[in-house]
Amino acid sequence: MIPVAGARQLAAVHDMDEPGRLVAILAALEDEAPVVREQAVRYAARYLEPARLVRLVANDERAVLRNGAIAALERQGPCAVPPLEMVLAGPVDAELAMFTLQVLTRVADRHSAAAILPFLHHANANVAQAAIEALGAFRASEAVPDLLALMGGNLWLQLASVNALGEIGDARAAGPLLELAPDSLLAIPALQALGKLPAPAVAVPLAQLVCDVREPASREAALLALADVVARNPADPAVLHALSLVAGAADEPTLLRMVQGAVATVDDAPGPSRLRVAAATIAVSAPVAAAWAPALVVLAEATDLVGILLRTTGPRLVPLIVSHLRDGGPRVRSLIVEFASAEVIPPPLLLGALRDSHALVRAAACRALGPLQLAESVVPLVELLKAGCDEERAAAATALACQPSGHIAPLAECLAPSDEPELLCHALGVLEATGGQLHLERVLELAHHASAPVRRAALRALAGLGDRRVEPLLLRALADVDPEVPAEALELLVQRGGKRTLDNLMALLSVSDSLRFRVIRALGRLRVARAAPKLEALYPDCPLHEQLEVVGALVLIAAPGLRDFLRARLSEPNLELRRAAARGLAGLAGTEDLPQLASLASDADWNVRNEAARGLARLPLEESRPLLLTLARDVESVVAVTAREAFTGEPARTWALSS
């Protein structure tokens, strides 16, 4: 809760004249209560021009006020960039330059790099470091030559330059960074930066460091960097050569202990550590045979790399993979079955895996077989659908859903009304994906099943068919005793469309029941123009939740007269209706709506202002720029972000501030 004194200072800010507002905000920025200062920052970002805030940053005698001004500039985002760049363009003392560079790092984009580049060689090391960090954050490749030139100077600037080169990710930095490993003070940061470069060729020297370096921290850093390069370029020739170097040295005791130890480490954190994942990446792809199986499991838990690496490295490792498929644990066998390529695990082996002793492997075999669409897999998949555990059933159903409709005759075994509902739902889901024509009579019968989930699944399987009995069945389902069945049936009717469906939906508008709001929504989704007059006539007398649906439906239909209807809703006492109307107007916005959007831009409700920003973004920037720039500094950050999106692609330095 804001203290009373601070509340008095800020309560009337919106209604004050400019001099009074300035006094109130400046006082609140130095209030002794942190919560008051935080609120004052929001108002300062909204009401104080960036140039004024920059002058406050230059005030080195009032540190609290300076901090508040910096926070307000950061909230203003790109609006603050032009005056900040102007500070750097003129004479500026070191402290102000440093603060300006730090703020620019957080609010500008790479187009500001030109203004920052001269400060790389500033006499004050703190200023130079701030410039280096800014250019790294912007990934400004034009700074690479200057950053490389700084590698022979001040140690702190060298460190900042190494980190920035990693963030920029320019291959020109590879050679100078490699020169720093493994013996310099900057070896570990340099290795970390190397792992970020788009330069697969660095994999070979990194692999040599992994094999040769004995100092643990540097070796681990090289391993992490090599794993990053492998993850991005698993099939690159240089990467494959690097992996062969590691594989050739895998029996070296200290290397083997490091990889095995990292893979086997039990982490306190929720997921595996970066080192553990890196060691697993190298162990799987090199391979390091003694750590291969546990490494495979680590990768499956932590990343999506397991499939990529098994498919790209598998052909080189067939004997190793086949031995683990025969003798490995269930988790390892399941990963091999699911992710190895067909040249490693051919279809006959996959079909055999459907009879594996462990459910994990059988389910993995289902997932691998699905995309292959093998007719000979259908019968064993149906058997698993009938008798498997939950995971097997789900995997078998997914695999069967990939089959051509002509393959799934054996699915009849899972469509008897006496079968358990869960099995029936899985089988009906298969028919929904493949077309239910082959088992049409069974599905029509299941549409009357005692289980509501089964009835819904049957309706979904039928909805895509052209049989004349389907639409009457869906219409009758609108009266189902289970509330989820009518909702499902209505959704399916909307998907089918057609004149008869539209006529029935129009008739249902006259029935005031729990389904009518869904009918209103459906007419909107179908964009039924002839429904617009009836919806407008219905609006005054229906309950609030239906009124909201009417507004939404009319916006989708976009019939003549919609703007007048929505403008009338802006005067409604209910806030949700006003928001819905503002949302509708934002979606329609054209140049003629500029006065209305200007009014919405100053609304007390931030949701309405946000819709104003969305609508203004649809207009030519030369017309909407002043209003958008004001909204880009809104006290509510959501509104500010929406307004700023209108300037996407336009360099922040070109924004012209409104007066």
Secondary structure per residue as TSV (DSSP state, phi and psi in degrees):
chain	resnum	aa	ss	phi	psi
A	1	M	-	360.0	134.3
A	2	I	-	-72.9	130.3
A	3	P	-	-56.2	155.4
A	4	V	H	-60.0	-46.0
A	5	A	H	-61.8	-44.4
A	6	G	H	-65.1	-37.5
A	7	A	H	-62.7	-39.8
A	8	R	H	-64.2	-37.0
A	9	Q	H	-66.1	-34.8
A	10	L	H	-101.6	-19.0
A	11	A	H	-59.3	-37.8
A	12	A	T	-104.1	16.6
A	13	V	G	-56.4	-41.7
A	14	H	G	-60.7	-31.1
A	15	D	G	-98.2	-2.9
A	16	M	S	-79.4	159.2
A	17	D	-	-76.7	171.1
A	18	E	H	-62.1	-44.7
A	19	P	H	-62.0	-42.4
A	20	G	H	-66.4	-38.8
A	21	R	H	-62.4	-43.6
A	22	L	H	-60.4	-45.3
A	23	V	H	-61.8	-45.2
A	24	A	H	-64.1	-43.0
A	25	I	H	-69.0	-43.5
A	26	L	H	-62.5	-39.7
A	27	A	H	-64.8	-42.3
A	28	A	H	-67.7	-30.9
A	29	L	H	-64.1	-22.1
A	30	E	T	-109.9	13.4
A	31	D	-	-61.5	149.8
A	32	E	S	-71.8	-18.5
A	33	A	S	-91.0	122.9
A	34	P	H	-56.7	-37.1
A	35	V	H	-66.4	-32.7
A	36	V	H	-69.5	-42.2
A	37	R	H	-63.0	-39.9
A	38	E	H	-62.3	-42.6
A	39	Q	H	-67.4	-36.7
A	40	A	H	-64.9	-34.4
A	41	V	H	-60.5	-40.6
A	42	R	H	-62.3	-44.2
A	43	Y	H	-69.5	-36.1
A	44	A	H	-64.0	-40.9
A	45	A	H	-63.2	-33.8
A	46	R	H	-79.8	-42.6
A	47	Y	H	-107.2	-18.2
A	48	L	S	-99.4	132.3
A	49	E	-	-66.4	146.5
A	50	P	H	-54.3	-38.0
A	51	A	H	-61.2	-37.7
A	52	R	H	-67.3	-40.7
A	53	L	H	-64.8	-37.5
A	54	V	H	-61.3	-39.4
A	55	R	H	-64.3	-33.7
A	56	L	H	-68.2	-35.0
A	57	V	H	-63.7	-31.9
A	58	A	T	-72.7	-10.3
A	59	N	-	-82.8	103.0
A	60	D	T	-89.6	7.0
A	61	E	T	-98.4	-13.6
A	62	R	-	-128.5	85.9
A	63	A	H	-63.1	-38.3
A	64	V	H	-65.2	-43.0
A	65	L	H	-64.0	-41.1
A	66	R	H	-60.7	-45.8
A	67	N	H	-61.0	-40.0
A	68	G	H	-64.4	-40.1
A	69	A	H	-65.4	-40.0
A	70	I	H	-62.0	-45.0
A	71	A	H	-63.5	-37.5
A	72	A	H	-67.7	-40.5
A	73	L	H	-61.4	-39.9
A	74	E	H	-65.0	-36.3
A	75	R	H	-68.5	-30.5
A	76	Q	H	-70.9	-19.7
A	77	G	G	62.0	-139.4
A	78	P	G	-58.6	-22.2
A	79	C	G	-58.2	-26.8
A	80	A	G	-86.5	-8.6
A	81	V	H	-64.2	-49.6
A	82	P	H	-55.4	-48.8
A	83	P	H	-67.3	-30.1
A	84	L	H	-66.7	-41.0
A	85	E	H	-66.1	-33.9
A	86	M	H	-63.6	-35.5
A	87	V	H	-59.8	-44.6
A	88	L	H	-70.4	-24.1
A	89	A	H	-76.7	-18.9
A	90	G	S	-110.8	-173.4
A	91	P	-	-63.3	131.1
A	92	V	-	-148.0	134.8
A	93	D	-	-75.3	164.0
A	94	A	H	-61.0	-41.6
A	95	E	H	-66.9	-44.6
A	96	L	H	-66.3	-38.5
A	97	A	H	-60.2	-43.3
A	98	M	H	-62.8	-47.5
A	99	F	H	-62.9	-40.1
A	100	T	H	-63.3	-43.9
A	101	L	H	-63.8	-39.2
A	102	Q	H	-65.8	-40.5
A	103	V	H	-67.4	-43.9
A	104	L	H	-57.5	-37.1
A	105	T	H	-56.9	-34.3
A	106	R	H	-92.7	-16.2
A	107	V	H	-122.0	-15.4
A	108	A	-	-97.0	-169.6
A	109	D	-	-137.1	-176.9
A	110	R	G	-64.6	-13.5
A	111	H	G	-68.4	-15.3
A	112	S	G	-85.7	-0.8
A	113	A	H	-58.2	-38.7
A	114	A	H	-61.1	-34.9
A	115	A	H	-73.4	-22.7
A	116	I	H	-94.1	-30.1
A	117	L	G	-50.6	-43.0
A	118	P	G	-60.1	-23.7
A	119	F	G	-81.9	-4.0
A	120	L	G	-61.4	-28.4
A	121	H	G	-109.7	24.7
A	122	H	-	-65.0	146.5
A	123	A	S	-65.5	-28.5
A	124	N	S	-85.9	121.5
A	125	A	H	-63.8	-33.3
A	126	N	H	-65.4	-39.2
A	127	V	H	-66.9	-46.6
A	128	A	H	-59.8	-40.9
A	129	Q	H	-64.1	-41.4
A	130	A	H	-61.6	-38.7
A	131	A	H	-66.4	-43.2
A	132	I	H	-59.0	-46.7
A	133	E	H	-64.7	-37.4
A	134	A	H	-63.7	-45.6
A	135	L	H	-67.8	-33.3
A	136	G	H	-65.8	-43.2
A	137	A	H	-62.8	-33.5
A	138	F	T	-83.4	-5.4
A	139	R	T	52.5	47.6
A	140	A	-	-83.4	98.4
A	141	S	G	-64.8	-24.8
A	142	E	G	-66.8	-13.7
A	143	A	G	-86.8	-8.2
A	144	V	H	-57.7	-48.9
A	145	P	H	-57.1	-42.2
A	146	D	H	-67.3	-39.7
A	147	L	H	-64.8	-39.4
A	148	L	H	-64.6	-34.8
A	149	A	H	-66.9	-26.2
A	150	L	G	-79.8	-5.8
A	151	M	G	-69.6	-11.1
A	152	G	G	-106.2	10.2
A	153	G	S	-110.4	-136.7
A	154	N	-	-49.7	132.4
A	155	L	H	-61.1	-41.4
A	156	W	H	-66.4	-36.1
A	157	L	H	-71.3	-33.6
A	158	Q	H	-60.6	-46.4
A	159	L	H	-61.7	-45.3
A	160	A	H	-62.7	-37.9
A	161	S	H	-67.2	-42.1
A	162	V	H	-58.9	-47.0
A	163	N	H	-63.2	-40.8
A	164	A	H	-65.8	-40.0
A	165	L	H	-62.2	-36.4
A	166	G	H	-65.3	-41.2
A	167	E	H	-67.3	-38.9
A	168	I	H	-67.6	-38.6
A	169	G	T	68.6	50.4
A	170	D	-	-108.1	129.1
A	171	A	G	-63.1	-19.7
A	172	R	G	-61.7	-20.9
A	173	A	G	-82.4	-8.7
A	174	A	H	-59.1	-51.8
A	175	G	H	-60.0	-53.7
A	176	P	H	-59.3	-35.3
A	177	L	H	-69.8	-38.8
A	178	L	H	-63.6	-31.7
A	179	E	T	-64.3	-20.5
A	180	L	T	-83.6	-11.4
A	181	A	T	-110.0	142.4
A	182	P	T	-105.8	4.2
A	183	D	T	-106.1	-7.0
A	184	S	S	-84.2	168.7
A	185	L	T	-64.8	-21.7
A	186	L	T	-102.1	16.8
A	187	A	H	-59.5	-47.1
A	188	I	H	-68.4	-48.0
A	189	P	H	-58.1	-37.0
A	190	A	H	-64.7	-42.0
A	191	L	H	-64.2	-39.8
A	192	Q	H	-61.5	-40.2
A	193	A	H	-68.0	-39.7
A	194	L	H	-59.1	-36.2
A	195	G	T	-64.6	-17.4
A	196	K	T	-94.8	-8.6
A	197	L	S	-78.9	144.2
A	198	P	S	-82.2	61.6
A	199	A	-	-138.8	85.7
A	200	P	G	-56.0	-25.6
A	201	A	G	-62.8	-23.0
A	202	V	G	-69.7	-11.2
A	203	A	H	-60.2	-36.9
A	204	V	H	-66.7	-53.8
A	205	P	H	-62.6	-32.2
A	206	L	H	-65.1	-41.0
A	207	A	H	-63.6	-38.8
A	208	Q	H	-63.0	-37.9
A	209	L	H	-66.2	-41.9
A	210	V	H	-58.4	-39.7
A	211	C	H	-77.7	-33.5
A	212	D	H	-103.3	-31.6
A	213	V	-	-73.6	136.3
A	214	R	-	-102.4	-21.0
A	215	E	S	-69.3	122.2
A	216	P	H	-59.3	-45.3
A	217	A	H	-64.8	-43.1
A	218	S	H	-68.0	-37.7
A	219	R	H	-65.4	-41.9
A	220	E	H	-64.8	-40.4
A	221	A	H	-63.4	-39.8
A	222	A	H	-65.5	-39.5
A	223	L	H	-63.0	-43.5
A	224	L	H	-61.4	-44.3
A	225	A	H	-65.9	-43.4
A	226	L	H	-62.1	-41.5
A	227	A	H	-62.8	-37.3
A	228	D	H	-63.4	-42.3
A	229	V	H	-66.3	-42.1
A	230	V	H	-62.3	-42.9
A	231	A	H	-61.8	-33.8
A	232	R	H	-84.0	-27.3
A	233	N	-	-136.9	58.2
A	234	P	T	-64.8	-22.5
A	235	A	T	-106.8	5.1
A	236	D	-	-67.3	137.8
A	237	P	H	-55.8	-40.2
A	238	A	H	-64.8	-38.5
A	239	V	H	-66.5	-42.7
A	240	L	H	-62.9	-38.5
A	241	H	H	-64.5	-42.7
A	242	A	H	-60.7	-41.7
A	243	L	H	-64.9	-34.9
A	244	S	H	-66.1	-32.4
A	245	L	H	-64.8	-43.4
A	246	V	H	-66.0	-42.8
A	247	A	H	-60.5	-38.2
A	248	G	H	-67.9	-24.7
A	249	A	T	-103.3	9.0
A	250	A	T	-64.6	-21.1
A	251	D	T	-87.4	-5.4
A	252	E	S	-63.8	125.2
A	253	P	H	-56.0	-46.7
A	254	T	H	-69.7	-36.7
A	255	L	H	-65.3	-45.0
A	256	L	H	-62.2	-42.3
A	257	R	H	-63.7	-40.4
A	258	M	H	-62.9	-47.4
A	259	V	H	-66.6	-49.0
A	260	Q	H	-61.5	-41.8
A	261	G	H	-65.1	-42.0
A	262	A	H	-65.8	-42.3
A	263	V	H	-65.1	-36.7
A	264	A	H	-85.2	-7.9
A	265	T	-	-59.8	133.9
A	266	V	-	-94.9	117.0
A	267	D	-	-86.6	145.1
A	268	D	S	-77.9	-28.4
A	269	A	S	-71.0	164.1
A	270	P	S	-58.2	-37.5
A	271	G	S	-119.2	169.3
A	272	P	-	-60.1	147.5
A	273	S	-	-69.8	163.8
A	274	R	H	-59.7	-40.0
A	275	L	H	-64.8	-40.8
A	276	R	H	-64.0	-42.7
A	277	V	H	-66.4	-39.8
A	278	A	H	-63.4	-45.9
A	279	A	H	-61.7	-38.7
A	280	A	H	-66.1	-39.6
A	281	T	H	-59.3	-45.9
A	282	I	H	-70.4	-40.7
A	283	A	H	-62.5	-37.3
A	284	V	H	-75.3	-41.2
A	285	S	H	-90.5	-23.7
A	286	A	T	-67.0	-56.0
A	287	P	T	-96.7	166.1
A	288	V	-	-105.1	97.7
A	289	A	G	-57.6	-38.1
A	290	A	G	-68.2	-20.4
A	291	A	G	-113.6	6.0
A	292	W	H	-62.8	-49.6
A	293	A	H	-64.9	-51.2
A	294	P	H	-63.8	-31.2
A	295	A	H	-64.9	-38.4
A	296	L	H	-59.1	-41.2
A	297	V	H	-67.8	-40.1
A	298	V	H	-60.6	-45.7
A	299	L	H	-62.2	-39.3
A	300	A	H	-64.5	-31.6
A	301	E	H	-77.8	-28.1
A	302	A	H	-108.3	-29.1
A	303	T	-	-145.4	177.4
A	304	D	S	-98.3	16.7
A	305	L	H	-73.0	-23.2
A	306	V	H	-58.5	-43.0
A	307	G	H	-66.5	-43.1
A	308	I	H	-62.1	-46.2
A	309	L	H	-69.8	-38.7
A	310	L	H	-65.3	-36.3
A	311	R	H	-74.9	-34.3
A	312	T	H	-86.3	-33.9
A	313	T	H	-99.9	-15.9
A	314	G	G	-52.4	-47.8
A	315	P	G	-56.4	-26.8
A	316	R	G	-78.8	-16.8
A	317	L	G	-119.7	27.1
A	318	V	H	-54.4	-48.7
A	319	P	H	-58.9	-42.4
A	320	L	H	-63.4	-45.2
A	321	I	H	-66.1	-43.3
A	322	V	H	-64.1	-36.5
A	323	S	H	-65.9	-38.1
A	324	H	H	-74.1	-30.2
A	325	L	H	-65.5	-30.8
A	326	R	H	-83.1	-42.8
A	327	D	H	-115.9	-5.6
A	328	G	S	-75.5	171.2
A	329	G	-	-72.8	169.0
A	330	P	H	-58.0	-40.8
A	331	R	H	-65.5	-43.2
A	332	V	H	-65.2	-44.8
A	333	R	H	-61.4	-39.2
A	334	S	H	-66.3	-38.6
A	335	L	H	-67.3	-40.9
A	336	I	H	-62.6	-46.6
A	337	V	H	-61.9	-42.2
A	338	E	H	-75.6	-35.1
A	339	F	H	-113.4	-19.5
A	340	A	S	-66.9	150.5
A	341	S	-	-73.1	165.3
A	342	A	T	-64.6	-28.0
A	343	E	T	-74.2	-17.1
A	344	V	T	-92.9	-46.9
A	345	I	S	-119.7	90.4
A	346	P	-	-69.7	163.4
A	347	P	H	-50.2	-41.2
A	348	P	H	-58.5	-36.0
A	349	L	H	-69.2	-37.1
A	350	L	H	-63.9	-43.1
A	351	L	H	-62.4	-38.8
A	352	G	H	-63.9	-33.9
A	353	A	H	-66.2	-20.6
A	354	L	T	-64.0	-16.5
A	355	R	T	-108.0	14.7
A	356	D	-	-59.0	157.3
A	357	S	S	-73.8	-12.2
A	358	H	S	-119.7	138.0
A	359	A	H	-62.3	-34.6
A	360	L	H	-56.8	-43.9
A	361	V	H	-71.3	-41.4
A	362	R	H	-62.5	-41.6
A	363	A	H	-65.7	-39.7
A	364	A	H	-62.9	-38.9
A	365	A	H	-62.9	-38.5
A	366	C	H	-59.0	-47.2
A	367	R	H	-64.8	-35.0
A	368	A	H	-73.8	-33.3
A	369	L	H	-77.4	-29.0
A	370	G	G	-50.0	-55.6
A	371	P	G	-64.8	-19.0
A	372	L	G	-76.4	-22.0
A	373	Q	T	54.7	42.6
A	374	L	-	-80.1	125.3
A	375	A	G	-59.9	-35.8
A	376	E	G	-71.4	-9.2
A	377	S	G	-87.4	-12.4
A	378	V	H	-64.7	-49.1
A	379	V	H	-60.9	-50.1
A	380	P	H	-64.2	-31.5
A	381	L	H	-67.1	-40.5
A	382	V	H	-62.7	-38.1
A	383	E	H	-62.1	-41.8
A	384	L	H	-68.2	-35.1
A	385	L	H	-61.7	-37.0
A	386	K	H	-76.9	-40.9
A	387	A	H	-118.9	-2.4
A	388	G	S	-80.0	173.6
A	389	C	-	-75.4	-179.8
A	390	D	H	-58.4	-44.8
A	391	E	H	-65.4	-41.4
A	392	E	H	-63.8	-43.5
A	393	R	H	-60.1	-46.2
A	394	A	H	-62.5	-42.5
A	395	A	H	-68.1	-40.1
A	396	A	H	-65.0	-41.8
A	397	A	H	-62.6	-42.2
A	398	T	H	-62.2	-41.0
A	399	A	H	-67.1	-42.9
A	400	L	H	-64.6	-32.5
A	401	A	T	-65.9	-17.1
A	402	C	T	-82.9	-13.9
A	403	Q	S	-74.2	151.1
A	404	P	-	-62.3	148.7
A	405	S	G	-59.3	-28.3
A	406	G	G	-70.4	-12.5
A	407	H	G	-89.1	-11.7
A	408	I	-	-102.4	24.8
A	409	A	G	-55.2	-38.9
A	410	P	G	-61.5	-13.1
A	411	L	G	-65.3	-14.3
A	412	A	G	-55.0	-28.1
A	413	E	G	-64.7	-15.5
A	414	C	G	-110.3	15.1
A	415	L	-	-120.9	17.8
A	416	A	-	-76.0	136.4
A	417	P	T	-55.0	-25.1
A	418	S	T	-81.1	-9.5
A	419	D	S	-67.4	156.4
A	420	E	-	-64.4	146.5
A	421	P	H	-56.3	-38.3
A	422	E	H	-61.7	-42.8
A	423	L	H	-64.1	-43.5
A	424	L	H	-61.1	-40.8
A	425	C	H	-64.3	-41.4
A	426	H	H	-61.2	-46.7
A	427	A	H	-64.5	-41.3
A	428	L	H	-66.6	-32.7
A	429	G	H	-63.4	-36.8
A	430	V	H	-62.6	-44.3
A	431	L	H	-66.6	-34.6
A	432	E	H	-59.7	-38.9
A	433	A	H	-78.0	-32.3
A	434	T	H	-104.1	-12.0
A	435	G	-	99.7	126.3
A	436	G	S	-93.8	10.4
A	437	Q	G	-59.9	-36.1
A	438	L	G	-64.0	-30.7
A	439	H	G	-121.3	35.9
A	440	L	H	-56.7	-47.9
A	441	E	H	-63.4	-40.3
A	442	R	H	-61.3	-42.5
A	443	V	H	-68.7	-40.1
A	444	L	H	-59.2	-39.3
A	445	E	H	-66.2	-40.6
A	446	L	H	-70.8	-17.6
A	447	A	T	-65.2	-12.8
A	448	H	T	-110.5	15.9
A	449	H	-	-63.0	155.1
A	450	A	S	-67.1	-25.3
A	451	S	S	-87.9	125.0
A	452	A	H	-61.5	-43.5
A	453	P	H	-58.9	-35.3
A	454	V	H	-68.6	-42.2
A	455	R	H	-59.9	-43.2
A	456	R	H	-64.1	-43.8
A	457	A	H	-62.7	-38.1
A	458	A	H	-65.6	-41.8
A	459	L	H	-61.4	-39.9
A	460	R	H	-64.7	-39.5
A	461	A	H	-67.2	-30.3
A	462	L	H	-85.0	-26.4
A	463	A	H	-59.3	-31.1
A	464	G	T	-86.3	2.0
A	465	L	-	-95.1	155.8
A	466	G	-	-95.4	7.6
A	467	D	-	-61.6	138.1
A	468	R	T	-64.8	-17.6
A	469	R	T	-82.6	-10.4
A	470	V	H	-73.0	-49.1
A	471	E	H	-63.1	-45.3
A	472	P	H	-58.2	-35.1
A	473	L	H	-65.4	-42.5
A	474	L	H	-65.4	-38.2
A	475	L	H	-66.5	-40.2
A	476	R	H	-65.9	-30.7
A	477	A	H	-66.8	-17.3
A	478	L	T	-64.0	-18.3
A	479	A	T	-102.3	12.7
A	480	D	-	-61.1	147.2
A	481	V	S	-71.8	-26.1
A	482	D	S	-85.4	123.1
A	483	P	T	-62.8	-23.4
A	484	E	H	-76.3	-24.7
A	485	V	H	-70.0	-48.1
A	486	P	H	-58.6	-39.3
A	487	A	H	-62.1	-42.9
A	488	E	H	-64.2	-44.8
A	489	A	H	-62.2	-41.2
A	490	L	H	-64.4	-42.6
A	491	E	H	-59.9	-41.4
A	492	L	H	-69.2	-36.3
A	493	L	H	-62.8	-40.4
A	494	V	H	-61.6	-43.0
A	495	Q	H	-63.2	-36.4
A	496	R	H	-73.6	-37.6
A	497	G	-	65.3	-157.2
A	498	G	-	99.3	153.1
A	499	K	H	-61.3	-42.3
A	500	R	H	-63.1	-40.4
A	501	T	H	-61.8	-44.0
A	502	L	H	-62.8	-42.5
A	503	D	H	-61.2	-42.6
A	504	N	H	-66.6	-39.7
A	505	L	H	-65.3	-40.5
A	506	M	H	-60.7	-40.6
A	507	A	H	-65.2	-36.5
A	508	L	H	-68.9	-17.5
A	509	L	T	-60.7	-25.9
A	510	S	T	-81.6	-6.9
A	511	V	-	-101.7	113.4
A	512	S	-	-86.0	96.0
A	513	D	S	-144.0	-175.4
A	514	S	T	-68.5	-12.0
A	515	L	T	-92.2	-14.6
A	516	R	H	-63.3	-34.7
A	517	F	H	-63.8	-31.9
A	518	R	H	-70.6	-36.1
A	519	V	H	-63.6	-43.2
A	520	I	H	-59.3	-46.4
A	521	R	H	-61.4	-41.2
A	522	A	H	-63.1	-42.7
A	523	L	H	-62.4	-35.5
A	524	G	H	-66.8	-45.7
A	525	R	H	-62.5	-35.6
A	526	L	T	-80.6	-7.0
A	527	R	T	54.4	52.0
A	528	V	-	-82.7	100.1
A	529	A	G	-60.4	-37.0
A	530	R	G	-71.3	-9.3
A	531	A	G	-82.2	-17.4
A	532	A	H	-58.1	-49.5
A	533	P	H	-60.4	-39.2
A	534	K	H	-68.6	-36.8
A	535	L	H	-66.6	-42.4
A	536	E	H	-62.9	-39.8
A	537	A	H	-67.8	-31.9
A	538	L	H	-73.5	-29.1
A	539	Y	G	-52.7	-49.9
A	540	P	G	-62.3	-27.8
A	541	D	G	-106.0	-0.7
A	542	C	S	-95.5	161.0
A	543	P	-	-67.7	167.5
A	544	L	H	-56.6	-45.6
A	545	H	H	-63.5	-31.5
A	546	E	H	-76.3	-34.8
A	547	Q	H	-60.1	-41.7
A	548	L	H	-62.4	-38.9
A	549	E	H	-67.2	-37.4
A	550	V	H	-61.8	-45.1
A	551	V	H	-59.4	-47.7
A	552	G	H	-62.0	-41.0
A	553	A	H	-66.7	-43.3
A	554	L	H	-65.0	-34.3
A	555	V	H	-62.7	-42.3
A	556	L	H	-67.8	-39.3
A	557	I	H	-68.8	-36.6
A	558	A	T	55.3	46.4
A	559	A	-	-75.1	160.7
A	560	P	T	-55.3	142.7
A	561	G	T	89.5	1.0
A	562	L	H	-62.5	-41.4
A	563	R	H	-58.8	-44.1
A	564	D	H	-63.0	-40.6
A	565	F	H	-61.2	-45.7
A	566	L	H	-68.2	-38.8
A	567	R	H	-62.6	-36.7
A	568	A	H	-64.4	-34.4
A	569	R	H	-70.4	-22.2
A	570	L	T	-66.2	-16.6
A	571	S	T	-93.8	1.9
A	572	E	-	-65.2	145.2
A	573	P	S	-71.5	-24.4
A	574	N	-	-79.4	126.4
A	575	L	H	-65.7	-38.6
A	576	E	H	-63.4	-37.0
A	577	L	H	-67.0	-40.0
A	578	R	H	-62.4	-41.9
A	579	R	H	-63.8	-42.4
A	580	A	H	-62.8	-40.0
A	581	A	H	-66.6	-41.9
A	582	A	H	-62.3	-39.5
A	583	R	H	-62.0	-42.6
A	584	G	H	-64.7	-44.2
A	585	L	H	-64.5	-36.4
A	586	A	H	-62.0	-38.7
A	587	G	H	-71.1	-22.5
A	588	L	H	-95.2	-10.2
A	589	A	-	-49.7	131.3
A	590	G	-	-133.8	179.4
A	591	T	G	-56.3	-35.0
A	592	E	G	-66.6	-15.8
A	593	D	G	-91.7	2.1
A	594	L	H	-56.4	-45.3
A	595	P	H	-59.9	-41.0
A	596	Q	H	-65.7	-42.0
A	597	L	H	-66.5	-34.9
A	598	A	H	-62.0	-39.0
A	599	S	H	-65.7	-43.6
A	600	L	H	-65.6	-29.8
A	601	A	H	-65.8	-18.8
A	602	S	T	-109.1	14.9
A	603	D	-	-65.1	151.1
A	604	A	S	-70.2	-24.4
A	605	D	S	-90.1	126.6
A	606	W	H	-68.7	-28.3
A	607	N	H	-61.9	-40.9
A	608	V	H	-66.7	-43.0
A	609	R	H	-61.2	-36.7
A	610	N	H	-63.8	-40.7
A	611	E	H	-66.9	-34.8
A	612	A	H	-60.9	-43.4
A	613	A	H	-62.0	-40.5
A	614	R	H	-64.4	-41.5
A	615	G	H	-67.6	-42.7
A	616	L	H	-62.7	-31.0
A	617	A	T	-66.1	-17.7
A	618	R	T	-80.9	-14.8
A	619	L	S	-91.0	161.7
A	620	P	-	-58.4	137.3
A	621	L	H	-60.5	-32.0
A	622	E	H	-63.7	-22.8
A	623	E	H	-92.3	-36.2
A	624	S	H	-98.6	-8.0
A	625	R	H	-53.3	-49.6
A	626	P	H	-59.5	-43.7
A	627	L	H	-66.8	-41.0
A	628	L	H	-65.3	-37.6
A	629	L	H	-66.7	-33.9
A	630	T	H	-66.8	-45.6
A	631	L	H	-67.0	-28.0
A	632	A	T	-66.1	-11.9
A	633	R	T	-114.9	21.6
A	634	D	-	-60.7	151.7
A	635	V	S	-66.9	-22.4
A	636	E	S	-96.8	120.5
A	637	S	H	-63.8	-30.5
A	638	V	H	-61.4	-43.0
A	639	V	H	-63.4	-44.1
A	640	A	H	-59.8	-43.0
A	641	V	H	-64.1	-44.0
A	642	T	H	-60.0	-44.0
A	643	A	H	-64.9	-39.8
A	644	R	H	-67.6	-28.6
A	645	E	H	-62.3	-22.3
A	646	A	T	-65.5	-21.4
A	647	F	T	-99.6	11.8
A	648	T	T	-54.2	129.9
A	649	G	T	91.9	-15.5
A	650	E	S	-96.6	122.1
A	651	P	-	-54.6	136.8
A	652	A	G	-58.4	-31.3
A	653	R	G	-66.1	-15.2
A	654	T	G	-95.1	-3.0
A	655	W	-	-65.7	130.4
A	656	A	-	-99.4	122.1
A	657	L	-	-73.2	143.5
A	658	S	-	-76.0	155.3
A	659	S	-	-83.7	360.0
